Each structure stands twice: as structure tokens, then as C-alpha cells.
Amino acid sequence: MRNLTAFVLSGGGNLGAVQVGMLRALLEAGVVPEVIVGTSIGALNGAYLAGHPNLTDLEGLARLWRSVSRQEVFPLHVRCLVGGAMGHRDHLFETGGLRTLIRRADFGYERIEDAAVPFHAVATDVASGEAVILSVGSVLDALLASAAVPGVFPPVTIGGRVLFDGGVVANVPVLQAEAVEASNIYVLPTGSEDAYHPPSSAPEMMHRAMILASRWARREAIKEVSQRVGLHLLPVPPLATQHPSLFDFDATDALIDAGYLTTSRWLQAHDRGAFRSPDPSMAPSHAVVPVA
């Protein structure tokens, strides 16, 4: 195995804004990735970083997040909503707005293999239930597949395989990072597993069900991988676990700032040798390796 430093970005919908602040703090501290692995919204953030792996360009990702609205990502079309509810369609929302958002990101490359930093998006095979690592081909298609929440967005066919959201089986894709030869892994969670408010719509209920279904797998994956490689689990700011609706993008700036502040403090604690695992339920005490 090569000694690669990886950034692993988890899924989490609108909570993904917190990863922008986390990335800013890491890059400021001189922690840079040699490989990037992301699931769902973490794949979009990771794809941007893979094309713009520097602190100056990271502001473009923050601007992208500030431009996002519920109407763009979750457009309300009566025909689609009724068709989904009646069982005539396998999804509630079309991906036109999501496609526009991804194109607006301007990654600087169109095919994954052309990214400045090796990048891998993670999706789920609908037929087998296996995690699929997307390492070549259209970055647009890969991100649409990785973020296709079952029942909310349509699945995507790539290479003859029907794929939907990677968060179903690998919301925190540390096993996949290990598979691409990473041995020093920084995990950037969103707090989506701990953020809760009573779902008020069908899409929110579907998203919540997916998150709950992946919780056990996430914990086991982190525990397993941490026994073989260096794993650094960044803490989730409290704001991320208190954030309300899947459709609410009003707290973007606050989430970015919270991610930055929490990660900066975490890095300072490392420097003082005073780091403690931020969430024992996700990573047991022996799972976290101090930053070199």
C-alpha cells in the first residue's frame, strides 16, 4: 500500500456546507490531500477540491454553496411529484437543477481521471447493494449517481450498472479510501447522522431512513479501518447537529464558519498533543492516530 494522505468527505445534504470550513482550516494548516474520496454531497465538495487543491480557489466552493436554493435542488413539478406518489415513477424530483449546480461548480475538468488530485466518488449498486468506486469517466454522471437519494432523485446508469446514493452503504467511505491505497485518512463528517428533527415531508423521511440504515455500517467501517491505517476523525460542530430541514440552505455561512472554527481548534489540540476522540460512538479511543 502506498502511503497516501486522503480526505474522506461524507454525505449529508445541506449540511455539506460545514465541510467547506473544515477544508479551509486543513489547507491553512498545511494538511493537503493526495487522494480524495467522497459520497453524495461530500463527492461534490471533493470533486471541487480535486480540481482546485489550494486555499485561494476554495472560496469558489463557498460561493457555490451560497448560491444554492431549495428551489434549484428540489424543484416542485406537480407531474413528477404525483407520478412518484402514485408509483408511476421511481423518484420525486428531476435532476435538472442538480445538474445545473454541478456544472456551475466549474471543477476545471470534465472527466474524473483528469482531476489535479486523484478523486473517487462512491455510489451504491441498486441490484447488488455493493459500494461502487467511480474513478474514471464523466464527473457529472458520477456526482449525480453518488447523490441520487433513493426515491428522491432518479438512479443513474453508468457502465451498465444502475446506481444511487453512496450513502446507502458507505456514507463515510473510509473502506473505499483504503481500497485506493490511502494510509493516512482525514474524515470530514457532516453530522447528518446526529442531526434530527421530525421529518415533515416524504423526501425528508426517505433521507432520514437512508441515514439511519447506514449508521451501523459507518461505525463498523471506521472501527475496522482504524485498526490498519492512520485515521483522523474531525469533530462535528454542534450547529450541524441542530440544523433543521433537508430543504433549508439559509445557514450556509454559519455552517462554513462553524466547520472552520471547530477544525482549527481540533488542529491546535493536535499540536499540543491534547487531542481526544470527538465522538467515541463513531471512533473508539484506539482508532485515532495523532497528526504527525
N, C-alpha and C positions, 0 to 999 in steps of 0.2 A: 504494500500500500504506500502511495506517495504521501508525504507529509503536507497536505494541503489545508489551508485555513478556509473554512466555509462559513457563509452566512446562511442560516436557515430561517425563512420567513413564513410564519404560519398564516392560515386563513383567519377570517374574522369580519368580513363585510366592511361596514363603515368604520369599524374600529381599526382598520388597517392604517389610518392616518397616524396612529401612535408610532408606527414603525419608521415614519419619516424622521421624527425626532430622535429615535434610537439610532438610526443610521448617521444622522448628523453628529451625535455625540461620539460614536465609534470612530468615524473618519477624523474628527478633530483630535482624537487621542492617538491617531496613527494606526488604528486597527483596520486593516483593509482585507477584503476577501480575495482569495484565489479561485474560488468557485462559489456559485450562488444557487441555492435550491429553494423554490417557493411553491406554495399551494394557494390556489384561489386568489384572494386579493394580495396575498403575500407574493404570488407569482408575478402580478403586475408590478408591485414595488420592486421586486428583484430584477425583473426584466429591464426596468428603467435604470437601476444601478449598474447592471451589466453593460449597458451602453454608455453610461456616464459615471464612471467609477471615481469621482472626485468630489470634493466638498463644494466647489464653486457651482457645478452643474446640478447639485442636489436640490437647489432652490427651485429648479424647474419642476421637480416632483411635488414640492409643496404647493406651487402654483396650480398644478394639475388637480390636486386634491381640493384646493379652494374653489375650483370651478365646477365641482361635481354637485349635481342636484338629484333629488329623488325622481323628478320628472324625466330626467335623462336616462337614468339607470333602470328605473321601474316605470316605464310609460304605461299609462292606463288606456288600453284599447278594449272596448267592450266585446268585440268579436273574440279576441283571444281569451279574455277572462271567462266569458260564457262557455266557450269551447272547452277550456280546461276544466271548468266546474262540471260540465256535462259529460266529461270523459271522451270528448272527440279529439282532444289534443293532449300531449304529454307535458305541457308547460303552460304557465300563466302569462309570462311576459316574453316578447320577442327581444332579440339581442341587438337591434339596430342602434340603440343608444349606447350600449356597452361597446359595440364596435367603434362607434364614433369616439368614445372616450379613449380607447386603446390607441386609435390612430392619432389622436391629438397628443398623446404622450410623447411622440417623436423619439423613439428609443435610439435612433441612429443606425438601425439595422432592421431588416425585414425577416431574415432567416436566423434562427437561433444560433446556428453554428458560426455566424458572423459577428456575434457579440464580442465586445472588447474583453470581457471576463466570461469564462465558461458559465453558461446558465442552463438550468434544468427546471422545467415546470412539471408538476405532479398532478395527474388526473386519476380517475378510477374507471376501470373497465366495467361497463354495465353488465356484461354477460358473466364474467368470472369473479368479479369483486376484487380483482388484483389492482394494486397501485401500479400506474404506468408512468415511467420517467420519459418525458418528452425532451430530447436533446438536440434534435435536428428538425428542419422544416419551418413552416410559417409560424412566426411568433404570435401573430394574431390568432390563428386557429388554436395554438397551444393554450393561450390565455383564456380564450372562450371556453375551451374544454375544461380547463382547471377550475374555472369559476362557475360552471353550469350547475348551480344548486338544483338537485332533483325536484322536479315538479314546478320549479320557479322559472328556470331557463331551459331551452331545449338542449339535449345532448349533442355532442359534436362527433362526427366520424373522421378519424384520422388513421390512415393505413389499414382500412378495413375494420377497425375496432371502434365500437360506439363507446364514447367516453362522457362522463360527467364529473362533477366537482371532486377534486382530490381529497377534500376534507372529509369525505365519507370514510375513507380508510387511513388517510395519512395527513391529518390537519397540521401536524408538526412533523415534517418529513425528515427526521434525523436518520432513519434507516436508509432512506434514499440518498442522503448526503454521504453516508458511509459507503454506499454502493458505488459512488463516483469518486472514491478514494480520498475523502476528507478524513483527517485525523485530529483536527483542531476545530471544533464546531461551536459557533455562536448562535444561539437560538433566540430569535426575536418574536416573542408571542404577542398576541393582541389582547388577551384577557377574555376572548369570546366565550371560553368555557365557563368562566365565572360570572360574566355579565348576565344579569337576568332581570326581566320584567315580564309580567304576564303577556304572552303573545296576543295581539289584537287583530291579527289577520292570518289568512291561510299561508302566505309566504313566510311570515314570521314563525308560524308554528312549524313549517317544513324545515326552516333553517335551524330552529331550536332542536328539533328531533335529530337532525344530522349532527349537530354539535354534541349532543348527549351520547349519541351512538359511537362517536369517535373518542370520547373522553378516556375510556379504559385503554384503548389501543394506544393513545398518546402517552399515557403514563408508563405502560409496559415498554414502549419503544424507547423512551428516554432512559428508563432504568437499564434496559438491555445495552443500548449503545454506549452509555456512560461507563460501562464496565470494560469497554475495549478502546475507547478513544477519549481525548480531552473534550469535555462538554461544558459550555458556559451558558447557563440559562439566565437571560436578562430578566429583571423583575418587571412586573406589570404595574403601571401607576394606578392608584385607586380610582381615578376618574374613568379609566377604561372599563372597570367592573361595574361602575354605576351608570354607564351610558344607557339611555333608554331604547329607542326603537331602531330596528334594522333600516328604516327609511329616513332616519334623522341624520343629516350631514351638517347641522348647524354648529357642532362642537369641534369641527376640524382643527382650527387653530389651537384650541385648548388642548386637544389630544396630542398634537405635534409638540407643543411646549411641554406637556407632562411627560411624554416619552423622552424628550431631550434631558429634562431635569433629573428624572429618575435614573436614566442610564449614566449620566455624568456622575452622579453620586455613587452609583454602583462601581464605576471605573475607579473613582477615588478610593473607595473602600478596598478594592483590589491592590492599589498602590500601597496602601497602609498595611496590607496583609490582614485586613479585618473583615474580609468577605464572609457572609453566611448565605446559605441557600435561601433565596427569596420565597420559595414555596415548597416546603417539604413534601407536599402531596404530589407534586409534579416531578421532583428530583430529590431522591434521598441524599443524606449528607455526604455519602461517599461518591456521589455522582458528579460533583462539581470540582473541576480541576482549576487551581489558581492560575491567573493570567501570568504568562512568563514575562 
